[in-house]
Structure formats: structure tokens, C-alpha cells
Amino acid sequence: MVNDEPQTRPAGVTRSRLPAPASRLPIAPVRKTDIPAEPISHSPASRKLAPLKAPPPTQTTGQMSDVQNCGRSVKGMEGRRGMRRGGRQSRCRTSASPTISRGDSAESGVSMGTSDSLDGEVQIKPTTRLSPPRKPTSRAYSSIKARIRVRGGRPMMRGFANVGAVFGESKGEPLHPQIIRMARKSGQLNLSNKGLVEVPDKVYHIHEIDSDEAKKMTMTMSMDGSDDDRWWEQTDLTRLYLSSNQLITISPKINNLLSLQVLDLSDNCLTTLPSTLGELTSLQRLNLSHNKLEELPAGLYLLPDMRSLQLDHNNLSNLSDDIGNLSVLEYLDVSHNSLTSFPYGIGYLQRLVKLNASENQIKELPVEIGDCFGLGQLDLNHNQLTSVPNSIGNLRKLEQLYLRHNAIQIIPPLHNCASLKELYLGNNYIKELESDQLVYLKTVSVLDLRDNQLDSLPDEITLLQALERLDITNNNISTLPHHLGLLPHLKSLPLEGNPMRLIRRDIIQRGTVQLLKYLRSRVSASLNTFPGFENTPADSNLLLDNRSIPDKYQMRNTQTMAYNEKAAEIPDQLFENALEAKVRTIDLSKNQLKEVPEKMEMLSQYSSEIMLGMNKLVMLPPWIGKFHRLQFLDLQGNLLSDLPTDLASLLYLREINISSNRFEQLPACLYEMSQLEILCAADNQVKMLYVEGLSKLERLATLDLHNNNIDFVPPLLGNMTQLRSLQLHGNPFRVPRRAILDKGTHEILDYLRTRIIYE
């Protein structure tokens, strides 16, 4: 008999895990064929089984722990098969069981864990369930085990993952088949920002089919409906983007991509380029910016179709004279390098439109720079130039010239730069403006002279008639010529950082508009005495009256000629500017015109809207009918009593407003305007309605006749069912009654139709 009573422990002795009595241990059934012939010895503490004949399989650490927890006396049953056979007696549950007494645990055959409880109870130590060994994970997807799960030998995505990590480009692993397939179809391969240290070799052989692809192609050709690999629809690779990586070199195999047109290698760590780059005869755009290049291969200068070349943010110290071989080059960026000069071959780039050589150490420009006849923008900021060659004046198409932060002392000679619009000369050492040079700057709209050493502005500054912004900040200027305020287009005149003594500070602080107004008020001489105004009439007030006239550039942007100054006459210059701008809207309302200006006739070819309201017009000229594109005509608030019959030729007129005039009847020309949709004739003296004429206007939707002298409304007006708005309030007729008028247009027309008497 085994005593189930709990036994006391001597002091200082800790409770240890003891094997259960042998009589209480569960034993798995064993077949006779598995037991050797030798007798089995028994121990009073445990019963040992003889080792099996077959070698046991290798167990994992978790399995060994499970066997030990289930019973230390069963030492020979390491195999999974033995554990399954004795499952009823030796299998342990994964979840922890509630606390039980020592006597109960002995009968169940479960080993106890240690416990510090005072009542003598113990807790079962949780154990893990035995599991079969896991299948090995595919190495090709080991870099993204958190996102990829292998099921049935196939990778299964569990959410979004980094494309570069999936396809393993950063480790030099092969490109994913889907990327290759898309590149073959579109002719474009984008591997930017993938952390590449070297370009995958497959890129250079993008159209070569390996053994795996050939096998797959053979299988798919025998299947119906498979269109993933239509090799006959593939196209050559024309665009390759490898920017924002960690590339150090490019393989000479790049010459395999003969159809390449765009190659982007910017933002890498390239120090050299392969000479085979010159064999890419179809290359048009090459971006090598933000690298560590110190020199360029000779083959790069032999690319016959190169249009755009970006070499900025490198370590280039010079350019070869062979750059002139790039005869069709249109854009060249060599900024942020260490160049000290330009090659003489630059003159052969006659198609060059934009040249950026800022942030270098260039001390002089070659004379051949003047042979770049197509140059429109030249950026030479932040260099060491002290002068510019005279040949730069041959650049007839030059529009923007940047020469900030150099050591220039005089304005460059720009005698033939007829297209120049912006000239930036800030942060130099210019001490004076020579009048001879200002003569050639008549087309300049932006002149930047800030942070120089100017003491004054010459009187010839008004030769710059197109000037819109003049920046003379941080100079030594103490006063301004008064006739500077006469420049018609000047809108911005920064003066900060100058010791102004003759102009009050509060005037300067009011802004450019008030400053120019102050300068104009100080002009006393005739306008034709100032440079640039020789052909202006002697009346000095003429230009002052015209200061609010919008120029042709403003009109061209808004397509509107607007002049609402309560003027009795309109300046001729306004119509000339409008003609050059080809305005579509003429707004001469809110003036005091007694007749329409004759100069307005020259705008008949382009205008579609005319607003002459709120004037004192007594009649309209017949030539208004020449505005064949006219769609809107506003004549309200005048003194008109009739309209010329020539207006009947306005076949596209959709809206006319003749309210607040002196019409006693609707003009006959209105009935011929078949496209008319809105007719407003309120606040006149109309006495009767000519329904037969109105019936011709099949598109008429709005008819406003309120506040007139109509004493009878013809019932036939009710047949004009196309009307959506009919206003008849404020007339002396009795029928229809006001209650019907208040119900709206639909009720008015219905009422009028009920009063029609048919013969």
C-alpha cells in the first residue's frame, strides 16, 4: 500500500520533483515484436522499458521537454510513434489545469511542479503540445518572413511589403518575373530607390530568355487563354531609371541596351562611367546629377542624339572640347561642380536653349559663347566672373541672364539682345549705370541691381519703357529722379537699405504705388524732355491721365478692355493696346460718354461682349452691326430711344439689355435676332407689344417688360410657351390681374391662352 497522506518535510529541505510510484505510472501498450527477448528488470521507483530495435528519430527540444514533463520514468519512448500509441496514458494537455491535491495527482499520473502555497496544493506546470517538425522555409523569401508565408511550397503574401525586399535587388538576387514582364511590355524599367549596390545582371539582358522562362513559355503556349508572355508584343527597353540607389559602378554591358533613350543615374555614388556608354546611339536624356564623377568618358561626347545632359552636383573640374559634338543638345546643367572655365567647343551647341553653370569657379567665358544663337536662358550665378565678353550681345533669343554673386563692375554689353526680359546683376561691384548700355535694355521688364555700390540712378533710366520691377535694395542711393514715376509699367520698386535723404521715410513705407505717385507730382517739365518720351506730346498731363490705362499684357491675360473712370473721352492708346491684345470684352460702362468712340470699331473682329451701360448715349453708330461675333450687349442707363437697323445683322446675339432708356416701343431690329434668349427692356416707356415680331424669337426664354406704359397684353402672347420668365409688373393694364401676375410665368401664359378667341 502506498500512503496517500501528505508527508512532512524536514526543515531546510525543498520540495523536488519526485517520480510517482511505479504502481501508479501509466504504461503504454507495447507489441510483442517490439520487446526484446531479455527479461525486463523492475525498479521500486519506476518501470523501465527496453530500448526499441529501430533507431529513434531525432526530437526537437520542445518534444524532449514534453516527454520529461509527462513522466521521467518513461525513458525509452522518444519516438513519435511510441508517444501516439501511449497517448491515453502519457499525453499532456497544453493548457494549465486547476490546482489539485497531491493525492489526486498521484492517481492521474501527472507530475507536479513546485508550489509555495500554504495549504499544500500545487499547480500543474503548463506544457506545450507535441507538433510535427515544420517544413523548411524557402530561402528566396527569407528577407521578408514577416510578410511572406510559405504554404504548400508556394509563397503567400500577408499584406504589403517593400518591393525591393520582395524581389531582392539590393542583395543582387534576380529580378522578379513580374518586373521583367512589365518592362518588356512597356519598354520602361524603374528601379529607383531600391538600395541597389550594383545593377542586377538581368537588366543588361532584359530580353534574353533563360531556361526557366523558356520552360514556362513552352507550358503556357499549350494552354488556352494565356496572354502573360506574348513575346511578339514585347518592345525594346527605352527608359531605365536607377536613381536614388547606392551604385558605385555601371557595367560595360550597358551597351546591350541599344534602344535606350532615357537613362537616369542620379543620386548615386558613381565615380566613373564605362566607355561603352558612347555606344547608346539612341540616348536622348542622360541624368548623372548628384554623384561623385570627376571626369566623363570620351564616348559620352559621341552620342549623336543627346538632347538633355544633367551633370550638376558632381566633382567635375573641366569639360572636354569634344562637347561640341553634341550638336543637338538643348539643355545642359553643370552647376555645383568645380569648373574654372568653359571649353571652346561650347560654341558649336547652336541648339542649346538652357545652360546652367551656377555654383562653380568660372573666372572667364570663352568668346565662342556668343555662337550659341538658340540660347534663351543663361545662369552663371555664384562664380568668379569679373566681366562678360562682348560676343554675348549676339544672343538674340536670350530672355533671362543670371549673373548674381560675381565680381562684375559694369553692365555687360547686350547690344543685340532684342528678346532680353530679365537681367539679374545683384551682389556684384557695379558702381554706376552707363547710359550707353541702358539704350539696349528697352525690352527688359525685370532689372535686379541689389547689393551693389550704386550712388544714383541716371536720367536715362526711363529708357526702359517696359520695366516692371526695379530692385535697387542695399545700395548707396540717396535720391530718385522724379521722372522715374512716369514709367508706364513699373509696379515694384524696392528701396530698402539705401540712405534716402530727399524722400521722406513715410512716403517710402507706403509702397510702390504711392511712391510713384509722389514722384509724378514733382514733375514740372514737359514729358518730351525726358529720355524715352521724345515722341510724347508736350502736354504733361496726358500721361498722368493715362496712368490707369491697362497695358496690352494685362489685357492679353484677362481678354478684357475695361475703363470705368467717369471719363468724357476714352484715350486712343487704350484701343491700340486692346487691338494688340485681341480682347473679347469691351467694358466702357460708368463713364460720361455722349457717343461711342470711333476707335472702338477696330475691335469688331474679336469682341463678343460690349458693355456701354451707365453713360449718356443718345444714339448708337451703325457700325455696331459689324461686331458679327457679338453675344452680349449692355446698353442700360442711357438716353436711347431707338436702335439702328444694322443691329439686325447680329445673328449670334444671345442677350441684350436696353433697360432704363427712353424706348416707346421695342426696336424692330430685335425681331430679326433669331438667337436671342434674354431681352431686358424694363424701366422704359413702351406702350404696346408686337406679338407677331416676338413670336419669331423661338429661343427667347426671358422677357422683362416691367415698369413700362403697356395698357393691353395681347392674349396671343400666351402661345410663347418657350418663355421661362415673363415680367409685367408695374404696367397700367388691368388684365391679367395682379393676383395672376404673382403666381408666375406659367400661370400668366395659361391665363392668356384662355382668352384667345378663335374664329
C-alpha positions in Angstrom: 0.0 0.0 0.0 1.2 3.4 -0.9 0.4 6.1 1.7 -1.5 8.9 0.1 -1.2 11.1 3.2 1.0 14.1 2.7 4.3 13.8 4.4 6.1 16.5 6.3 9.4 17.8 5.1 12.4 18.3 7.3 13.4 21.9 7.8 15.7 23.2 5.1 14.7 20.6 2.5 13.0 22.0 -0.6 10.3 20.1 -2.5 11.7 18.5 -5.6 10.0 16.7 -8.4 10.0 13.0 -7.5 8.9 10.2 -9.7 5.5 8.8 -9.0 5.2 5.3 -7.6 5.7 2.6 -10.2 2.3 1.1 -9.4 0.6 4.3 -10.3 2.5 5.1 -13.6 0.6 4.6 -16.8 2.3 2.3 -19.3 1.7 2.4 -23.0 0.8 -0.9 -24.5 3.7 -2.5 -26.4 3.6 -5.1 -29.1 5.5 -8.4 -28.6 7.5 -7.8 -31.7 8.9 -4.6 -30.2 10.1 -6.2 -26.9 13.5 -8.0 -26.9 13.8 -11.5 -25.5 15.8 -10.4 -22.5 13.9 -10.1 -19.2 12.9 -6.6 -18.0 14.1 -5.5 -14.6 11.8 -3.5 -12.4 12.7 -0.8 -10.0 10.7 0.0 -7.0 10.5 3.6 -8.1 9.9 3.2 -11.8 9.5 0.7 -14.5 11.9 1.0 -17.4 11.3 -0.2 -20.9 13.9 -1.8 -23.0 15.2 0.2 -26.0 13.5 -0.4 -29.3 15.3 -2.1 -32.1 14.7 0.6 -34.6 16.8 3.8 -34.1 14.6 6.6 -32.7 14.0 9.7 -34.9 15.6 13.0 -33.9 13.5 15.0 -31.5 13.2 18.7 -31.1 13.9 20.5 -27.8 10.2 21.0 -27.3 9.5 17.3 -27.7 12.1 16.3 -25.2 10.6 18.7 -22.7 7.2 17.3 -23.2 8.4 13.7 -22.6 10.2 14.7 -19.4 7.2 16.6 -18.1 4.8 13.7 -18.8 6.9 11.2 -16.8 10.6 10.7 -16.2 10.1 7.0 -15.8 9.3 6.5 -19.4 12.8 7.0 -20.8 12.9 4.8 -23.8 9.9 6.1 -25.7 11.5 9.0 -27.6 9.8 8.4 -31.0 6.6 10.0 -32.1 5.1 6.6 -32.9 5.6 5.4 -29.3 4.1 8.6 -27.9 1.0 8.2 -30.1 0.4 4.6 -29.0 0.6 5.6 -25.3 -1.3 8.8 -25.9 -4.1 7.9 -23.5 -1.8 7.4 -20.6 1.1 9.8 -21.3 -0.3 12.7 -23.4 -0.2 16.0 -21.7 -2.6 18.9 -22.3 -1.3 22.3 -23.4 -3.5 24.4 -21.2 -2.7 24.6 -17.5 -5.1 22.6 -15.2 -6.6 24.0 -12.0 -4.8 23.2 -8.7 -5.3 19.7 -7.3 -4.3 17.9 -4.2 -1.3 15.6 -4.1 -3.4 12.5 -3.8 -5.4 13.2 -6.9 -2.3 14.0 -8.9 -0.7 10.7 -8.0 -3.7 8.8 -9.3 -3.8 10.7 -12.5 -0.2 10.1 -13.3 0.7 13.8 -13.8 4.0 15.1 -12.4 3.7 18.1 -10.1 5.5 21.4 -10.2 6.8 23.3 -7.2 4.4 25.5 -5.3 4.7 27.8 -2.4 1.1 27.7 -1.3 0.5 27.2 2.4 -2.4 24.7 2.0 -0.1 22.1 0.4 -1.7 22.5 -3.1 0.4 22.6 -6.2 -0.2 23.8 -9.7 0.4 21.9 -12.9 3.2 23.5 -14.9 1.8 24.2 -18.4 3.4 22.3 -21.2 3.2 22.5 -25.0 1.6 20.1 -27.3 3.8 17.9 -29.4 3.8 19.2 -33.0 5.3 17.7 -36.1 8.5 19.2 -37.5 8.0 22.3 -39.6 8.7 22.4 -43.3 11.8 24.4 -44.2 11.0 28.0 -45.4 12.2 28.9 -48.9 15.4 30.9 -48.8 14.4 33.1 -51.7 11.8 34.8 -49.4 13.8 34.8 -46.2 14.3 38.5 -46.2 10.6 39.2 -45.6 9.5 36.4 -43.4 7.2 38.9 -41.6 5.3 39.4 -44.8 5.6 36.2 -46.7 4.2 32.8 -45.6 5.0 29.6 -47.3 2.1 27.3 -47.8 2.3 24.2 -49.8 5.7 25.1 -51.1 4.4 28.5 -52.5 4.9 32.0 -51.1 1.7 33.7 -49.9 1.7 37.4 -49.3 0.3 38.6 -45.9 -0.1 42.3 -46.7 2.0 44.9 -48.4 5.8 44.6 -48.3 8.7 46.6 -49.8 9.0 45.7 -53.4 12.8 45.9 -53.3 12.8 43.5 -50.3 10.5 41.1 -52.1 12.5 40.9 -55.2 15.8 41.1 -53.5 17.5 43.6 -55.8 19.6 45.1 -53.0 21.3 41.7 -52.5 22.0 41.1 -56.1 19.2 38.5 -56.4 17.4 38.0 -59.7 14.6 40.4 -60.6 11.1 39.2 -60.0 9.5 37.8 -63.2 6.6 40.3 -63.0 9.0 43.2 -63.1 10.7 41.7 -66.2 7.4 41.0 -67.8 6.2 44.6 -67.3 9.5 46.1 -68.6 9.3 44.0 -71.7 5.8 45.2 -72.4 6.1 48.9 -71.6 9.8 49.5 -72.6 10.3 51.1 -69.2 12.1 49.8 -66.1 12.1 51.8 -62.8 14.4 50.5 -60.1 14.8 53.9 -58.3 15.2 54.0 -54.5 15.7 50.2 -54.1 19.0 50.4 -52.2 20.9 48.8 -55.1 24.7 48.4 -54.7 25.0 47.0 -58.2 22.7 46.8 -61.1 21.2 43.2 -61.5 22.8 41.5 -64.4 19.3 40.7 -65.8 18.8 44.4 -66.6 21.5 44.2 -69.2 19.9 41.1 -70.7 16.3 42.1 -70.2 15.2 40.5 -73.5 17.2 37.3 -73.2 15.1 34.2 -72.1 16.7 31.9 -69.6 16.0 28.2 -69.2 13.2 28.7 -66.6 11.4 31.3 -68.8 11.8 29.0 -71.8 10.2 26.1 -69.9 7.3 28.3 -68.7 6.8 29.6 -72.2 6.6 26.1 -73.6 4.0 25.2 -71.0 1.9 28.3 -71.4 1.9 28.0 -75.2 -0.1 24.8 -74.9 -2.7 26.4 -72.6 -5.7 28.4 -73.9 -6.3 32.0 -72.8 -2.7 32.6 -71.5 -1.6 36.1 -72.5 1.1 36.8 -69.9 4.1 36.1 -72.1 3.2 37.3 -75.6 6.8 37.6 -76.8 5.6 39.0 -80.1 4.2 42.1 -78.3 7.4 42.9 -76.4 9.2 46.2 -77.0 12.8 47.3 -76.6 13.8 49.0 -73.3 13.8 52.7 -73.9 13.7 54.1 -70.4 15.8 53.0 -67.4 15.6 54.7 -64.0 18.2 53.8 -61.4 18.2 57.0 -59.3 18.5 57.2 -55.5 20.4 54.0 -55.0 24.0 53.2 -53.9 25.5 52.3 -57.2 29.3 52.7 -57.4 29.9 51.5 -61.0 28.0 50.7 -64.1 28.8 47.5 -66.0 30.2 47.9 -69.6 27.3 45.6 -70.6 25.1 48.8 -70.7 25.9 48.8 -74.4 23.4 45.9 -74.8 20.6 48.4 -74.4 20.9 49.9 -77.8 17.4 51.3 -77.9 17.7 53.2 -74.6 16.5 56.8 -74.9 16.3 57.9 -71.2 18.9 56.9 -68.6 18.6 58.2 -65.1 21.6 57.5 -62.8 21.2 60.5 -60.5 21.7 60.4 -56.7 24.1 57.5 -56.5 27.8 57.1 -55.7 29.3 56.8 -59.2 32.9 57.8 -59.6 33.4 56.5 -63.1 31.4 55.6 -66.1 32.1 52.8 -68.7 33.4 53.9 -72.1 30.7 51.7 -73.7 28.2 54.4 -72.8 29.0 56.1 -76.1 27.5 53.1 -78.0 24.0 54.0 -76.9 23.3 55.9 -80.1 19.6 56.4 -79.3 20.2 58.0 -76.0 18.4 61.4 -75.7 18.3 62.2 -72.0 21.1 61.4 -69.5 20.9 62.4 -65.9 24.1 62.0 -63.9 23.5 64.6 -61.2 24.3 64.1 -57.5 27.2 61.6 -58.0 30.9 61.8 -57.4 32.1 62.0 -61.0 35.5 63.7 -61.6 35.7 63.1 -65.3 33.5 61.9 -68.2 34.3 59.1 -70.6 35.2 60.2 -74.1 32.3 58.1 -75.5 29.8 60.3 -73.8 30.6 63.2 -76.2 29.9 61.0 -79.2 26.2 60.5 -78.6 24.6 61.9 -81.7 21.0 62.3 -80.5 21.7 63.7 -77.0 19.1 66.4 -76.1 19.4 66.8 -72.3 22.5 66.3 -70.2 22.4 66.8 -66.4 25.8 66.8 -64.7 25.1 69.0 -61.7 26.3 68.2 -58.1 29.5 66.3 -59.1 33.2 66.9 -58.8 34.0 67.8 -62.4 36.9 70.2 -62.8 36.7 70.6 -66.6 34.8 69.7 -69.7 36.3 68.4 -72.9 36.3 70.5 -76.1 34.5 67.5 -77.7 31.3 68.7 -76.1 30.7 70.5 -79.3 30.0 67.1 -80.9 26.6 67.1 -79.1 25.2 69.2 -81.9 21.5 68.7 -81.0 21.9 69.3 -77.2 19.2 71.6 -75.9 19.7 71.5 -72.1 23.0 71.4 -70.3 23.3 71.6 -66.5 26.8 71.6 -65.0 26.0 73.6 -61.8 27.5 72.8 -58.4 30.9 71.5 -59.7 34.5 72.8 -59.7 34.7 74.2 -63.2 37.1 77.0 -63.7 36.4 77.7 -67.4 34.3 76.6 -70.3 35.6 74.7 -73.3 35.8 76.4 -76.7 33.6 73.8 -78.2 30.6 75.3 -76.4 30.1 77.5 -79.5 29.0 74.5 -81.6 26.0 73.9 -79.4 23.8 76.2 -81.5 20.6 74.4 -80.5 21.3 74.9 -76.8 18.3 76.6 -75.2 19.1 76.5 -71.4 22.6 76.5 -69.9 23.1 76.3 -66.1 26.7 76.7 -64.9 26.0 78.3 -61.5 27.9 77.4 -58.3 31.3 76.9 -60.0 34.6 78.7 -60.0 34.5 80.1 -63.6 36.6 83.2 -64.0 36.0 83.9 -67.7 33.8 82.9 -70.5 35.1 82.0 -74.0 34.2 84.3 -76.9 32.5 81.3 -78.5 29.6 81.6 -76.1 28.2 84.2 -78.4 27.7 81.5 -81.1 25.0 79.7 -79.1 22.3 81.5 -81.1 19.4 79.5 -79.7 20.3 80.2 -76.0 17.3 81.5 -74.1 18.4 81.2 -70.5 22.0 81.5 -69.2 22.6 81.0 -65.5 26.1 82.0 -64.2 25.3 82.8 -60.6 27.9 82.2 -57.9 31.1 82.2 -59.9 34.2 84.4 -60.1 33.4 86.4 -63.3 34.8 89.9 -63.5 33.5 90.7 -67.0 31.5 89.2 -69.8 32.7 89.0 -73.4 31.2 91.4 -75.9 30.1 88.4 -78.0 27.3 87.7 -75.5 25.4 90.5 -77.2 24.9 88.3 -80.2 22.4 86.1 -78.3 19.3 87.5 -80.0 17.0 84.9 -78.3 18.3 85.4 -74.8 15.5 86.1 -72.4 17.0 85.5 -69.0 20.5 86.3 -67.8 21.6 85.5 -64.3 24.9 87.0 -63.1 24.4 87.3 -59.4 27.2 86.8 -56.8 30.1 87.5 -59.1 32.7 90.3 -59.3 31.2 92.3 -62.3 31.8 96.0 -62.2 29.9 97.2 -65.3 26.7 96.1 -67.1 27.5 93.6 -69.8 27.3 94.7 -73.4 23.9 93.5 -74.6 23.6 95.5 -77.8 21.7 92.8 -79.9 19.8 91.0 -77.2 16.4 92.1 -78.5 14.5 89.4 -76.6 16.0 90.1 -73.2 13.3 90.4 -70.5 15.1 89.6 -67.2 18.6 90.7 -66.1 19.9 89.8 -62.7 23.1 91.6 -61.6 22.7 91.5 -57.8 25.6 91.0 -55.4 28.3 92.4 -57.6 30.5 95.5 -57.6 28.7 97.8 -60.0 29.2 101.5 -59.1 27.3 103.2 -61.9 24.9 102.6 -64.7 26.2 103.7 -68.1 23.6 105.4 -70.3 25.1 103.7 -73.4 24.2 100.3 -72.0 20.7 101.3 -70.9 19.8 102.1 -74.5 19.9 98.3 -75.3 17.7 97.3 -72.4 14.4 98.7 -73.7 12.8 95.3 -73.6 13.8 94.4 -70.0 11.0 94.0 -67.6 13.0 92.9 -64.5 16.2 94.6 -63.6 18.0 93.3 -60.4 20.7 95.7 -59.1 20.5 94.9 -55.4 23.6 94.7 -53.2 25.9 96.7 -55.4 27.7 100.1 -55.0 25.4 102.4 -56.9 25.3 106.1 -55.8 22.5 107.3 -58.1 20.2 106.4 -61.0 20.9 108.2 -64.3 18.2 110.2 -66.0 18.3 107.6 -68.9 16.7 105.0 -66.6 13.4 106.0 -68.2 14.6 104.5 -71.5 13.5 101.2 -70.0 9.9 101.7 -71.0 8.9 98.0 -70.5 10.3 98.0 -66.9 8.0 96.4 -64.3 10.4 95.6 -61.5 13.5 97.6 -60.5 15.3 96.3 -57.4 18.0 98.6 -56.0 18.0 97.3 -52.5 21.1 97.8 -50.4 23.0 100.4 -52.4 24.2 104.0 -51.7 21.3 105.8 -53.4 20.2 109.0 -51.7 17.5 110.2 -54.1 15.5 109.2 -57.2 14.8 111.1 -60.4 11.3 112.4 -60.4 10.5 111.3 -63.9 11.1 107.7 -62.8 7.4 107.8 -61.8 6.5 108.3 -65.4 7.4 104.7 -66.4 4.0 103.3 -67.5 4.5 99.7 -66.4 6.6 100.0 -63.2 4.9 98.1 -60.4 7.7 97.2 -57.9 10.5 99.4 -56.7 12.2 98.1 -53.5 14.4 100.7 -51.8 15.4 99.1 -48.5 18.9 99.6 -47.3 19.5 103.0 -49.1 20.3 106.3 -47.3 17.4 108.2 -48.8 17.6 111.9 -47.8 15.4 113.8 -50.2 12.3 111.5 -49.9 10.5 111.2 -46.6 10.5 107.8 -45.0 6.8 107.7 -44.6 6.3 108.0 -48.3 8.7 105.1 -49.0 6.9 103.0 -46.5 3.6 103.5 -48.3 4.7 101.2 -51.1 5.5 101.5 -54.8 2.1 102.9 -55.9 2.3 105.9 -53.5 6.0 106.4 -54.2 5.5 106.7 -57.9 2.5 109.0 -57.4 4.7 111.2 -55.3 7.5 111.3 -58.0 4.9 112.1 -60.7 3.7 115.0 -58.6 7.2 116.5 -58.6 7.5 116.5 -62.4 7.3 120.1 -63.8 8.9 119.9 -67.2 7.2 118.6 -70.4 7.2 114.9 -71.0 9.1 115.1 -74.3 12.1 116.5 -72.5 12.8 113.2 -70.7 14.6 110.2 -72.2 12.2 107.7 -73.6 9.4 110.2 -74.1 10.7 112.1 -77.0 7.7 111.2 -79.2 5.1 112.0 -76.5 3.0 115.2 -76.9 4.2 118.2 -74.9 1.1 118.1 -72.6 2.5 116.8 -69.4 -1.0 115.9 -68.1 -1.6 113.4 -70.9 0.5 110.6 -69.4 -0.8 111.4 -66.0 -4.4 110.9 -67.2 -3.4 107.7 -68.9 -1.7 106.2 -65.9 -4.7 104.0 -65.1 -4.8 102.6 -68.7 -4.2 98.8 -68.6 -1.4 97.8 -70.9 -1.6 95.1 -73.6 -0.1 92.5 -71.3 -2.8 92.9 -68.8 -5.4 92.8 -71.5 -3.9 89.8 -73.0 -4.2 87.9 -69.7 -7.8 89.0 -69.0 -9.0 89.3 -72.5 -10.8 92.4 -71.4 -10.5 96.2 -72.1 -12.0 97.9 -69.0 -12.1 101.6 -68.5 -14.5 102.9 -65.9 -13.2 106.3 -64.8 -16.3 108.5 -65.4 -14.4 110.0 -68.3 -16.0 112.0 -71.1 -13.4 110.8 -73.6 -11.5 107.5 -74.0 -7.8 107.7 -74.8 -6.8 106.3 -78.2 -3.9 104.4 -76.6 -6.5 102.2 -74.8 -7.9 100.9 -78.1 -4.5 100.4 -79.6 -3.4 98.2 -76.7 -6.7 96.3 -76.9 -6.2 95.7 -80.6 -2.8 94.1 -79.9 -4.2 92.0 -77.1 -7.2 91.0 -79.3 -9.6 91.5 -76.4 -13.0 89.8 -76.4 -14.8 92.0 -73.8 -15.1 95.8 -74.1 -16.2 97.5 -70.9 -16.7 101.3 -71.1 -19.6 101.5 -68.6 -19.8 104.0 -65.8 -18.4 106.9 -67.8 -19.9 110.1 -69.2 -19.8 109.2 -72.9 -22.3 111.0 -75.2 -21.3 109.0 -78.2 -19.5 105.7 -78.8 -15.8 106.3 -79.6 -15.0 105.6 -83.3 -11.8 103.8 -82.4 -13.9 101.0 -81.0 -14.7 99.9 -84.5 -11.2 98.5 -84.9 -12.1 95.8 -82.3 -15.1 94.4 -84.2 -13.1 91.4 -85.4 -12.5 89.8 -82.0 -15.1 91.2 -79.5 -18.0 89.1 -78.3 -19.2 91.3 -75.3 -19.8 95.1 -75.2 -20.8 97.0 -72.1 -21.8 100.6 -72.6 -24.2 101.0 -69.7 -24.4 103.9 -67.3 -23.4 106.6 -69.8 -25.2 109.4 -71.7 -25.5 107.9 -75.1 -28.2 109.3 -77.3 -27.7 107.0 -80.3 -25.6 104.1 -81.5 -23.5 104.2 -84.6 -24.5 101.8 -87.4 -21.1 100.2 -87.4 -22.0 98.3 -84.2 -23.6 95.8 -86.6 -20.1 94.9 -87.8 -19.4 93.0 -84.5 -20.6 89.7 -86.0 -19.3 87.7 -83.1 -21.2 89.7 -80.5 -23.2 87.7 -78.0 -23.9 90.2 -75.2 -24.8 93.9 -75.5 -25.4 96.1 -72.4 -27.0 99.5 -73.1 -28.8 100.1 -69.9 -28.9 103.5 -68.2 -28.5 105.7 -71.3 -30.8 108.1 -73.2 -31.5 105.9 -76.2 -34.9 106.0 -77.9 -34.2 103.7 -80.9 -31.6 101.3 -82.3 -30.1 101.3 -85.8 -31.5 98.6 -88.1 -27.9 97.4 -88.8 -28.1 95.6 -85.5 -30.3 93.0 -87.2 -27.1 91.5 -88.6 -26.0 90.4 -85.1 -27.1 86.9 -85.7 -25.3 85.4 -82.7 -26.5 87.9 -80.1 -28.0 86.0 -77.2 -28.6 88.7 -74.6 -29.4 92.5 -74.9 -30.2 94.9 -72.1 -31.9 98.2 -73.0 -33.4 98.9 -69.6 -33.6 102.4 -68.2 -33.7 104.2 -71.5 -36.5 106.1 -73.4 -37.9 103.5 -75.8 -41.6 103.9 -76.6 -41.7 100.6 -78.4 -39.3 97.7 -78.9 -36.9 98.4 -81.8 -37.7 96.5 -85.0 -34.2 95.1 -85.3 -34.7 93.0 -82.2 -37.2 90.7 -84.0 -34.5 89.7 -86.5 -32.1 88.3 -83.9 -33.1 84.7 -84.1 -30.6 83.5 -81.4 -31.8 86.0 -78.8 -32.5 84.3 -75.4 -32.8 87.2 -73.0 -34.4 90.6 -73.7 -34.5 93.2 -70.9 -36.5 96.3 -71.6 -37.6 97.4 -68.2 -38.0 101.0 -67.0 -38.8 102.4 -70.4 -41.9 104.0 -72.0 -43.1 101.0 -74.1 -46.8 101.3 -74.8 -47.6 98.2 -76.8 -46.4 94.7 -77.7 -45.9 93.4 -81.2 -46.6 89.7 -80.6 -46.0 88.7 -84.2 -42.5 90.0 -84.0 -41.8 88.4 -80.7 -43.1 85.1 -82.0 -40.1 85.0 -84.4 -37.8 84.7 -81.4 -38.1 80.9 -80.9 -35.2 80.8 -78.4 -36.5 83.7 -76.2 -36.6 82.5 -72.6 -36.6 85.7 -70.6 -38.7 88.8 -71.4 -38.5 91.6 -68.9 -41.0 94.5 -69.5 -41.8 95.7 -66.0 -42.3 99.4 -65.3 -43.4 100.5 -68.7 -46.7 102.0 -70.1 -48.3 98.8 -71.5 -52.1 99.2 -71.3 -53.0 95.9 -73.0 -51.4 92.5 -73.0 -52.3 90.5 -76.2 -53.7 87.0 -75.4 -51.6 85.6 -78.2 -48.6 86.2 -76.0 -49.7 83.1 -74.2 -48.7 80.9 -77.2 -45.0 81.7 -76.5 -44.6 78.6 -74.3 -40.8 78.8 -74.6 -40.8 81.7 -72.1 -39.4 80.8 -68.7 -39.6 84.3 -67.2 -42.1 87.0 -68.1 -42.1 90.2 -66.0 -45.0 92.5 -66.5 -45.3 94.2 -63.1 -45.6 98.0 -63.0 -47.7 98.5 -66.1 -51.1 100.2 -66.3 -53.1 97.2 -67.8 -56.0 95.7 -65.9 -55.9 92.2 -67.3 -54.3 89.9 -66.2 -54.9 90.9 -62.6 -52.0 91.3 -60.2 -53.0 88.1 -58.4 -52.3 86.1 -61.6 -49.0 88.0 -62.1 -47.9 87.0 -58.7 -48.4 83.3 -59.5 -45.6 83.3 -62.0 -44.9 82.9 -65.7 -46.6 79.6 -66.2 -49.9 80.9 -64.8 -49.8 84.1 -66.8 -49.3 82.2 -70.1 -52.1 79.8 -69.2 -54.5 82.7 -68.4 -53.6 84.5 -71.7 -54.3 81.3 -73.7 -57.8 81.0 -72.2 -58.6 84.5 -73.5 -57.8 83.7 -77.1 -60.8 83.9 -79.4 -60.6 81.5 -82.4 -62.6 82.4 -85.5 
